[in-house]
Amino acid sequence: MEPLLTIATDEWDASRIPYENQAAASSTGYGYPDLSNPAAVQIGRGYNQQLYLCPVAPEHPHPELMQ
């Protein structure tokens, strides 16, 4: 199986805040959006979803993994 697609819930985590978001990320509380997830898409309970494909036979189903 080869990786086809990874869909992450968050663009970044607290240990790697982009420089341009550091000041805004320190402002938390009611009314502040989650800057690490601007599209507001959540996979499962905050996981990443990975889809795989079979390079030998494309008709095989695409397995998925939630991490």
Backbone as JSON, one array per atom type, in Angstrom:
{
  "sequence": "MEPLLTIATDEWDASRIPYENQAAASSTGYGYPDLSNPAAVQIGRGYNQQLYLCPVAPEHPHPELMQ",
  "N": [[0.83, -1.18, 0.0], [0.45, 2.23, -0.75], [0.73, 5.61, 0.41], [-1.99, 7.78, -0.2], [-3.54, 10.04, 0.5], [-3.66, 12.41, 3.13], [-5.63, 13.73, 5.64], [-5.73, 16.22, 7.85], [-6.9, 17.26, 11.08], [-6.04, 19.58, 12.42], [-4.02, 22.38, 11.4], [-1.64, 23.0, 12.63], [0.08, 22.36, 15.77], [0.24, 23.12, 19.34], [2.94, 23.05, 19.96], [4.25, 23.92, 17.72], [3.66, 26.63, 16.69], [2.98, 28.82, 14.07], [4.9, 31.75, 13.25], [3.43, 34.07, 12.48], [1.01, 33.63, 13.7], [1.39, 33.57, 16.44], [0.9, 35.72, 18.31], [-1.9, 36.03, 18.15], [-2.67, 33.47, 18.89], [-2.19, 33.4, 21.58], [-4.33, 34.69, 22.66], [-7.08, 33.5, 24.04], [-10.24, 31.94, 24.64], [-13.79, 32.6, 24.97], [-15.36, 33.35, 21.94], [-13.1, 33.55, 20.37], [-11.66, 32.3, 17.46], [-10.51, 28.97, 16.59], [-7.35, 29.01, 15.7], [-5.66, 27.1, 14.67], [-7.26, 25.48, 13.23], [-8.69, 26.65, 10.86], [-10.62, 26.06, 8.9], [-12.53, 24.73, 10.28], [-13.01, 21.98, 10.27], [-13.41, 18.79, 11.5], [-11.9, 15.72, 11.99], [-13.06, 12.72, 12.96], [-12.5, 12.55, 16.36], [-10.74, 14.68, 16.42], [-8.64, 13.65, 15.01], [-6.27, 12.46, 12.5], [-6.86, 11.5, 9.17], [-5.94, 8.95, 7.02], [-5.58, 7.83, 3.73], [-5.0, 5.04, 1.62], [-3.58, 3.43, -1.3], [-3.49, 0.69, -3.61], [-0.76, 0.01, -5.52], [-0.46, -1.97, -7.42], [-2.92, -3.08, -8.21], [-5.41, -1.12, -9.08], [-8.14, -1.46, -8.67], [-8.54, -2.51, -6.18], [-9.91, -1.99, -2.89], [-9.65, 1.19, -1.18], [-7.88, 1.34, 1.65], [-8.25, 2.83, 4.93], [-6.88, 4.81, 7.59], [-7.14, 5.93, 10.86], [-5.62, 8.2, 12.91]],
  "CA": [[0.0, 0.0, 0.0], [1.14, 3.51, -0.8], [-0.13, 6.69, 0.88], [-2.67, 8.54, -1.24], [-4.04, 11.31, 1.0], [-3.78, 12.59, 4.57], [-6.48, 14.86, 6.01], [-5.46, 16.53, 9.26], [-7.87, 18.14, 11.71], [-5.41, 20.87, 12.7], [-2.89, 22.73, 10.55], [-0.45, 23.0, 13.49], [-0.24, 22.13, 17.17], [0.77, 24.13, 20.25], [4.41, 23.02, 20.0], [4.78, 24.49, 16.48], [2.78, 27.72, 16.25], [3.65, 29.69, 13.1], [5.24, 33.07, 13.78], [2.36, 35.04, 12.22], [-0.15, 33.31, 14.54], [1.76, 33.47, 17.85], [0.21, 36.73, 19.12], [-3.33, 35.73, 18.19], [-2.87, 32.19, 19.58], [-2.16, 33.62, 23.03], [-5.66, 35.17, 23.03], [-8.01, 32.37, 24.01], [-11.48, 32.15, 25.36], [-15.03, 32.66, 24.22], [-15.39, 34.28, 20.82], [-11.88, 33.48, 19.58], [-11.66, 31.09, 16.64], [-9.37, 28.08, 16.7], [-6.48, 29.38, 14.59], [-5.02, 25.92, 14.09], [-8.27, 24.8, 12.42], [-9.51, 27.73, 10.29], [-11.74, 25.54, 8.11], [-13.47, 24.16, 11.25], [-13.29, 20.59, 9.9], [-12.86, 17.88, 12.5], [-11.89, 14.32, 11.59], [-13.26, 11.91, 14.17], [-12.42, 13.39, 17.56], [-9.53, 15.47, 16.31], [-7.58, 12.78, 14.47], [-5.89, 12.58, 11.1], [-7.33, 10.38, 8.37], [-5.02, 8.63, 5.94], [-6.08, 6.9, 2.72], [-3.93, 4.35, 0.91], [-3.98, 2.76, -2.53], [-2.67, -0.44, -4.04], [-0.17, 0.39, -6.81], [-0.49, -3.1, -8.35], [-4.27, -3.26, -8.74], [-6.2, 0.03, -8.65], [-9.52, -1.81, -8.32], [-8.61, -2.87, -4.76], [-10.47, -0.89, -2.08], [-8.69, 2.1, -0.56], [-7.97, 1.27, 3.1], [-8.04, 4.09, 5.62], [-6.33, 4.72, 8.93], [-7.4, 7.12, 11.68], [-4.63, 8.34, 13.98]],
  "C": [[0.88, 1.25, 0.0], [0.2, 4.6, -0.3], [-0.71, 7.48, -0.29], [-3.0, 9.94, -0.74], [-4.04, 11.3, 2.52], [-4.6, 13.85, 4.82], [-6.28, 15.08, 7.5], [-6.54, 17.45, 9.81], [-7.28, 19.52, 11.92], [-4.24, 21.1, 11.75], [-1.58, 22.7, 11.33], [-0.89, 22.76, 14.92], [0.49, 23.16, 18.04], [2.3, 24.14, 20.3], [5.04, 23.66, 18.77], [3.86, 25.58, 15.94], [3.54, 28.59, 15.25], [3.83, 31.1, 13.67], [4.08, 34.05, 13.63], [1.12, 34.79, 13.07], [0.15, 33.33, 16.03], [1.02, 34.48, 18.73], [-1.27, 36.4, 19.24], [-3.6, 34.43, 18.94], [-2.84, 32.36, 21.09], [-3.49, 34.16, 23.55], [-6.63, 34.0, 22.91], [-9.25, 32.73, 24.78], [-12.66, 32.23, 24.43], [-14.93, 33.71, 23.12], [-14.14, 34.27, 19.97], [-11.9, 32.19, 18.76], [-10.43, 30.24, 16.92], [-8.47, 28.32, 15.5], [-5.81, 28.18, 13.93], [-5.98, 25.14, 13.19], [-9.2, 25.84, 11.79], [-10.7, 27.25, 9.47], [-12.83, 24.93, 8.99], [-13.93, 22.76, 10.83], [-12.63, 19.71, 10.95], [-13.01, 16.44, 12.02], [-12.0, 13.48, 12.85], [-13.34, 12.81, 15.39], [-11.14, 14.19, 17.57], [-8.36, 14.69, 15.77], [-7.17, 13.23, 13.08], [-6.41, 11.34, 10.39], [-6.36, 10.17, 7.22], [-5.66, 7.6, 5.03], [-4.9, 6.32, 1.95], [-4.47, 3.71, -0.36], [-3.01, 1.63, -2.83], [-2.09, -0.1, -5.41], [-0.24, -0.73, -7.86], [-1.86, -3.23, -9.01], [-5.16, -2.11, -8.24], [-7.64, -0.29, -8.28], [-9.65, -2.28, -6.87], [-9.18, -1.7, -3.96], [-9.36, -0.07, -1.43], [-8.82, 2.0, 0.95], [-7.72, 2.63, 3.73], [-7.55, 3.81, 7.04], [-6.63, 6.03, 9.64], [-6.38, 7.13, 12.81], [-4.88, 9.61, 14.73]]
}
